[in-house]
Amino acid sequence: MTAAQWGSCVRNTTIEDLYRRPGFMIRRAHQIAVAIFLAETGALGVTNRQYGILFALKHRPGIDQISVARLLGLDRSTTGMVIKKLEQAGLIGRSVGAADRRRASLVLTRAGERMLERLAEPAQRAQARVLSAFTPAERTQFLALLDKFIARFNGTTRVPLEERGGRRTAFRGA
């Protein structure tokens, strides 16, 4: 596209065109989902990323930081910062890995287990609120379409999810 063509394209669009772009809509939906999560769980002082890590460690005790990042599709530096904060709060602990002494195994502490129990109901309420915009049939379709989108493009991201539902995900070409 030439500069003149690009300029013409930009001049002939409106802000509404921006609002209808899939990337904009997905980012906005994520902002809304995070705001709803924080509104429901705010009193407990746990972010959605922290919740994800606590939840992952409940279901995969003893995994290392890199595995947590891969499991949740987070970059390593973000994961490291969140884990450090959770460790400082006494919600997770580290120990030298049994299989590889260079990697620390991560586990929930008793306080982390209690926090996750306290988060269960507000997290469920947040999920219900997010999906409340849809009829039951629309919820099923919405989640199926999101799943299809993620499965199709997961491998194209900088930090793909390595596992989903017990299976490895791979980029499926066009």
Secondary structure, DSSP 8 states (H G I E B T S, - for coil): --HHHHHHHHHT--HHHHHTSHHHHHHHHHHHHHHHHHHHHGGGT--HHHHHHHHHHHHSTT--HHHHHHHHT--HHHHHHHHHHHHHTTSEEEEE-SS-TTSEEEEE-HHHHHHHHHHHHHHHHHHHHHHTTS-HHHHHHHHHHHHHHHHHHGGGSSS--SEETTEE------
